[in-house]
Amino acid sequence: MRPPRLRRLSGASALLTDVTPLRASPQFRRLFTGSVLSMAGSSFTRFAIPLQVYDITRSPFAVGAIGLAELVPTLVVGLFGGPVIDAVDRRKLVLITSSCLAAVSALLAAQALAGLRDVWILYALVVVQSGLSAMSTPARRTFVPGLLGPDLLAAGLALNRLGGQVAIIAGPALAGLITAAAGGHLQACYLIDAGSLGVALYGVAGLPPMPPLADVARPGLRAVGEGLQFIRRSQVLAGTLIADLNATVLALPVALFPAINAARFGGNPATLGLFVTAIGVGGLASSVVTGPLRRVRRPGLVMLCTVSVWGAAFAGFALARSLWLTLALLALAGAADTFTVVFRGTIVQAVTTDALRGRLTSAEYVIGAGGDALGRLESGALGSLTSPAISALSGGIATVVLSVVLGLALPKFAAYRLAASAPGPGQAVVSAPGDPAGEEAPA
């Protein structure tokens, strides 16, 4: 049986994100559902930990230091975990790490229920949680190519991004409302996260075994070096990862949100939840219209543009005073971030071989999560030395400037073109009823 080919899309179908992977693969559908619920649960914890640290310390730097607690295990486990992902059954690995993550969420709930006010306990649990996530998340991402195949891969990535945006919207908003209704108590947020991981385990348990390839390198420094050398030799891949680092390290003022919320809007937990929710709303709005991205053939250049929009939006956020303008700028940042992530994933998957998929996926995760952690540390430290507004403003401006510099310094990245026969970002296979072959959409 021949696989379906791309067919010409028109009207609304050409605009909206393709949902073919959900219809074509029951296993992907189950994995997708569990992953979305797990991401929503994780957003409860990501809402609760910074708020709990800020309530204890009243220090933007202490909130930013959560990033340091995440950064070290993310870098170490992420770099050395990639070869392990390539060398073991990835399904079993995700089942084990997800079970351990659920236990960490239960411990977070226990310390909140006990009324402990020791910041070091939170930092220690964040370290463990980040190390487990640095192994679990990249391994989970490697499932998609095997479940969907190359023709449906880009559409599957776009759907995962869409699901993530739904989780980002629902999670922080609900977490803020639940916390406000509970009088500021956070244990419910942690318990919801633990429960969501149970659903994610169900999604993974139904997948087939995913043993390693026979000729894959054994875990160790040599295997790590192979992945790093692959990145170093590719200006396109290096540019993709550096552009993402530029966005997350310099222009991600999440650590400043509690302080800015307290200074401008009275510190209401529900308002703080809207900050992160606004980013998710913008991301969701752009996620459902990723269809036109299939026509993009220079993803590197467009990625530089979306990173610049992200930085400019946060610079505007630093100057905004009204709540509605604040939320609108955060939504704009979220919209730009969706396109950035889709382009990043498309480029990485386009240049990666299957033997290196675990290592390259881990490197992508390290850049994303590590940059996020480093960005919170940077913005929190600068916010303590100057002010939260100055930190957010300078970071946003620096991101725009560095995007221009990066495009000039790495011309192959800016000029990179997807092959005419390859699906573009958000592209997918669609079969017309009664027409298994379909018609190939224009590049």
C-alpha positions in Angstrom: 0.0 0.0 0.0 1.5 3.3 -1.1 1.6 6.1 1.5 -0.6 9.1 0.8 1.0 12.0 -0.8 0.5 15.7 -0.3 -2.6 17.2 -2.0 -3.4 20.7 -2.9 -5.1 22.6 -0.1 -7.3 25.6 -0.5 -9.5 28.0 1.5 -9.6 27.4 5.2 -7.9 24.0 4.9 -4.8 25.8 3.6 -4.8 28.1 6.6 -5.5 25.8 9.5 -3.2 23.3 11.2 -3.5 19.8 9.7 -5.0 17.2 12.0 -4.3 14.3 9.7 -1.8 12.7 12.2 -4.6 12.4 14.8 -6.8 10.5 12.3 -4.0 8.4 10.8 -2.3 7.1 14.0 -4.3 6.0 17.1 -1.0 5.6 18.9 0.0 9.2 18.1 -3.5 10.3 19.2 -3.1 8.6 22.6 0.4 10.0 23.0 -0.8 13.5 22.0 -3.7 13.4 24.5 -1.5 12.3 27.4 1.2 14.8 26.6 -1.2 17.7 26.4 -2.7 16.8 29.8 0.8 16.3 31.3 1.9 19.7 29.9 -1.1 21.3 31.5 -0.3 19.7 34.8 3.4 20.8 34.6 2.2 24.4 34.0 0.5 24.2 37.4 3.9 23.4 39.0 5.7 26.1 36.9 3.2 28.6 38.2 3.4 27.5 41.8 7.1 27.2 42.4 8.1 30.8 41.5 5.1 32.2 43.4 6.1 30.1 46.5 9.7 31.3 46.3 8.6 34.9 45.9 6.2 34.6 48.8 9.0 33.3 51.0 11.8 35.7 49.9 10.2 38.7 48.2 13.3 38.6 45.9 13.3 38.6 42.1 16.8 37.2 42.3 15.6 34.2 44.4 12.9 33.6 41.8 15.5 33.8 39.0 17.8 31.4 40.9 15.2 28.7 40.2 16.7 28.9 36.7 20.1 28.0 38.0 18.6 25.0 39.9 17.1 23.9 36.5 20.1 24.8 34.4 22.8 22.5 35.8 20.9 19.2 35.7 19.4 20.2 32.3 22.9 20.7 30.8 24.5 17.6 32.4 21.7 15.2 32.0 20.7 16.6 28.6 24.1 16.3 27.1 24.9 12.8 28.5 21.4 11.6 28.4 21.2 11.8 24.6 23.4 8.8 24.0 21.4 6.9 26.6 18.2 7.7 24.7 19.8 6.3 21.5 21.0 3.2 23.2 18.0 1.9 25.2 14.3 1.2 24.7 12.9 4.8 24.7 9.4 3.7 25.7 10.7 2.0 28.9 12.9 5.0 29.7 9.9 7.4 29.5 7.8 5.2 31.7 10.4 5.1 34.4 11.2 8.9 34.3 7.5 9.9 34.2 6.8 7.8 37.3 9.7 9.5 39.1 8.4 12.9 38.0 5.0 12.1 39.5 6.8 11.3 42.8 8.6 14.6 42.8 5.2 16.4 42.3 3.8 14.5 45.3 6.8 15.7 47.4 6.2 19.3 46.3 2.6 18.9 47.4 3.7 17.5 50.8 6.0 20.3 51.6 3.4 22.9 50.7 0.8 21.1 52.8 3.2 21.0 55.7 3.6 24.8 55.5 7.4 24.6 55.1 9.2 27.8 54.2 12.6 26.5 53.3 13.6 27.7 49.9 16.4 25.1 49.7 13.8 22.3 49.6 12.2 23.8 46.6 15.5 24.3 44.9 16.5 20.6 45.6 13.2 19.3 44.2 13.6 21.5 41.1 17.1 20.0 40.6 15.7 16.5 40.6 12.7 17.4 38.5 14.8 19.1 35.9 17.2 16.2 35.6 14.3 13.8 35.1 12.7 16.0 32.5 16.0 16.4 30.6 15.9 12.6 30.1 12.1 12.2 29.7 11.2 15.0 27.3 13.8 14.4 24.6 13.0 10.7 24.7 9.3 11.4 24.3 10.0 13.7 21.3 11.7 10.9 19.5 8.4 8.9 19.4 6.8 11.1 16.8 9.0 10.3 13.7 8.5 6.6 14.3 4.8 6.9 14.8 4.1 9.2 11.8 6.8 8.8 9.3 8.5 11.7 7.3 5.4 12.8 5.4 3.3 13.5 8.5 6.2 14.6 10.8 5.9 18.3 10.4 2.1 18.2 10.9 2.7 16.2 14.0 5.1 18.7 15.4 2.7 21.5 14.7 -0.1 19.6 16.5 2.2 19.1 19.5 2.9 22.8 19.5 -0.9 23.5 19.3 -1.5 21.1 22.2 1.2 22.8 24.2 -0.4 26.2 23.7 -3.7 24.9 24.9 -2.0 23.6 28.0 -0.2 26.9 28.6 -3.5 28.7 28.4 -5.5 26.4 30.6 -2.8 25.6 33.2 -1.7 29.0 34.5 -5.2 30.5 34.3 -6.7 27.6 36.3 -3.7 27.6 38.7 -4.1 31.3 39.4 -7.9 30.9 40.0 -7.4 27.8 42.2 -4.7 29.4 44.2 -6.7 32.6 44.7 -9.7 30.6 45.8 -7.6 28.6 48.2 -6.3 31.7 49.9 -2.8 31.4 48.4 -2.2 27.8 49.2 -0.4 25.9 46.5 -0.6 22.2 47.3 -3.5 21.7 44.9 -1.3 22.8 42.0 1.3 20.2 42.7 -1.3 17.4 43.2 -2.9 18.2 39.9 0.5 17.9 38.2 1.1 14.5 39.8 -2.3 13.3 38.6 -1.7 14.5 35.0 1.5 12.5 34.8 -0.6 9.4 35.4 -2.6 10.1 32.3 0.7 10.6 30.3 1.9 7.2 31.5 -1.2 5.7 30.0 -0.5 7.3 26.6 3.1 5.9 26.6 2.2 2.5 27.9 0.1 1.8 24.7 3.1 2.4 22.4 5.1 -0.5 20.9 8.6 -1.2 22.2 11.2 1.1 20.8 14.6 -0.7 20.9 17.8 1.0 19.8 19.4 0.6 16.4 21.9 -2.2 16.2 24.8 0.0 15.2 24.2 2.9 17.6 27.2 4.2 19.6 27.4 3.2 23.3 26.7 6.0 25.8 29.8 7.9 26.8 31.9 10.9 26.0 32.6 9.7 22.5 28.9 9.5 21.7 28.3 13.0 23.1 31.2 14.2 21.0 29.6 12.8 17.9 26.5 14.8 18.4 28.4 18.0 19.2 30.6 17.6 16.1 27.5 17.2 14.0 26.2 20.5 15.3 29.5 22.2 14.9 29.9 21.2 11.2 26.4 22.5 10.3 26.2 26.3 10.2 22.4 25.9 9.7 21.9 23.7 12.7 24.2 25.9 14.9 22.4 29.0 13.8 19.0 27.5 14.6 20.1 26.6 18.2 21.9 30.0 18.7 18.9 31.9 17.5 16.7 30.1 20.0 19.2 30.7 22.8 19.1 34.4 21.9 15.4 34.5 22.5 15.3 32.6 25.7 18.4 33.9 27.5 18.0 37.6 26.7 14.2 38.1 26.4 12.3 35.8 28.8 11.3 37.8 31.8 9.2 35.1 33.5 11.2 35.5 36.7 10.1 39.2 36.8 6.4 38.4 36.5 5.7 38.2 40.3 7.5 41.4 41.0 5.9 43.3 38.1 2.5 41.9 39.0 3.0 43.1 42.6 4.2 46.6 41.6 1.6 47.3 38.9 -1.5 45.1 39.7 -1.4 44.5 43.5 0.0 41.0 43.4 -3.3 39.2 42.8 -2.4 35.5 41.9 -5.2 35.4 39.3 -3.6 38.4 37.5 -0.2 36.7 37.6 -1.8 33.6 36.0 -3.1 35.8 33.2 0.5 36.8 32.4 1.5 33.3 31.3 -1.9 32.6 30.0 -1.6 35.6 27.6 1.5 34.1 26.1 -0.4 30.9 25.6 -3.4 32.6 24.0 -1.1 34.3 21.5 0.6 30.9 20.8 -2.7 29.2 20.4 -3.9 31.8 17.9 -0.8 31.3 15.8 -0.8 27.5 16.3 -4.2 27.1 14.6 -3.1 29.0 11.5 0.2 27.4 10.8 -1.1 26.2 7.4 0.6 29.1 5.4 4.0 28.0 6.9 4.0 25.2 4.4 5.0 27.7 1.8 8.0 29.0 3.7 11.3 27.7 2.1 13.7 29.9 4.0 13.0 28.9 7.7 16.2 30.3 9.0 15.5 33.8 7.8 11.9 33.7 9.0 13.1 32.3 12.4 15.3 35.4 12.9 12.3 37.6 12.2 10.1 35.8 14.7 12.8 35.9 17.3 13.0 39.7 16.7 9.2 40.1 17.2 9.5 38.1 20.4 12.2 40.4 21.8 10.3 43.6 20.7 7.1 42.4 22.3 8.8 41.9 25.7 10.5 45.3 25.4 7.0 46.8 25.0 5.8 44.7 27.9 8.5 46.4 30.1 7.0 49.8 29.3 3.3 48.9 29.4 1.2 50.2 32.3 -2.4 49.0 31.6 -3.3 45.4 32.1 -4.8 45.0 28.6 -1.7 46.4 26.9 0.4 44.1 29.0 -1.6 41.1 28.1 -1.7 42.0 24.4 2.1 42.3 24.2 2.6 39.0 26.0 0.1 37.4 23.5 2.2 38.8 20.6 5.3 37.3 22.1 3.5 33.9 22.4 2.4 34.1 18.7 6.0 34.7 17.6 7.3 31.9 19.8 5.0 29.4 18.2 6.5 30.1 14.7 10.0 30.1 16.1 9.5 26.6 17.7 7.9 25.1 14.5 10.8 26.4 12.4 13.4 25.2 14.9 11.9 21.7 15.0 11.6 21.5 11.2 15.2 22.5 10.6 16.5 20.1 13.3 14.5 17.2 12.0 15.5 18.0 8.4 19.2 17.7 9.0 19.3 14.9 11.7 19.9 11.2 11.0 18.0 8.6 12.9 21.2 7.3 14.6 21.8 10.7 16.1 18.1 11.6 16.7 18.3 11.1 20.5 21.4 13.2 20.8 20.2 16.0 18.6 16.8 16.0 20.2 18.5 16.2 23.6 20.7 19.1 22.3 17.5 20.9 21.1 15.9 20.3 24.5 19.0 21.5 26.4 19.0 24.7 24.3 15.3 25.3 24.9 15.1 24.3 28.6 18.6 25.5 29.5 18.1 28.8 27.7 14.8 29.2 29.6 16.5 28.5 32.9 19.5 30.8 32.1 17.1 33.5 30.9 15.2 33.5 34.2 18.5 33.7 36.1 19.8 36.5 34.0 16.5 38.5 34.1 16.1 38.0 37.9 19.7 39.0 38.7 19.5 42.1 36.5 16.1 42.9 37.8 17.5 42.9 41.4 20.5 45.0 40.4 18.4 47.6 38.5 14.6 47.2 38.3 12.3 44.5 36.8 11.2 47.0 34.0 14.8 47.8 33.0 15.7 44.1 32.9 12.8 43.2 30.6 13.4 46.3 28.4 17.1 45.8 27.9 16.7 42.1 27.3 14.1 42.6 24.6 16.2 45.2 22.8 19.3 43.0 22.9 17.4 40.1 21.4 16.4 42.2 18.3 20.0 43.5 17.9 21.6 40.1 18.2 19.1 38.6 15.7 20.5 41.0 13.1 24.1 40.2 14.0 23.4 36.5 13.8 21.9 36.8 10.3 25.0 38.6 9.1 27.5 36.3 10.9 25.9 33.0 9.8 24.8 33.7 6.2 24.2 30.0 5.4 21.7 29.9 8.2 19.8 32.9 6.9 19.9 31.6 3.3 19.0 28.0 4.2 16.3 26.6 1.9 14.2 23.5 2.5 14.4 21.0 -0.4 11.5 21.5 -2.8 10.4 17.9 -2.3 10.4 18.1 1.5 7.3 19.2 3.5 7.6 22.7 4.8 6.9 23.8 8.4 3.4 22.7 9.3 3.1 20.7 6.0 1.4 17.3 6.2 0.0 14.5 4.1 -3.7 14.7 3.4 -5.6 12.0 1.5 -8.8 12.9 -0.3 -11.7 10.4 0.2 -11.4 7.8 -2.5 -8.1 9.1 -3.7 -5.3 7.3 -1.8 -2.6 8.8 -4.0 -3.8 12.4 -3.7 -2.0 15.3 -5.4 1.2 16.9 -4.3 0.9 20.4 -3.0 3.1 23.0 -4.6 6.3 23.9 -2.8 
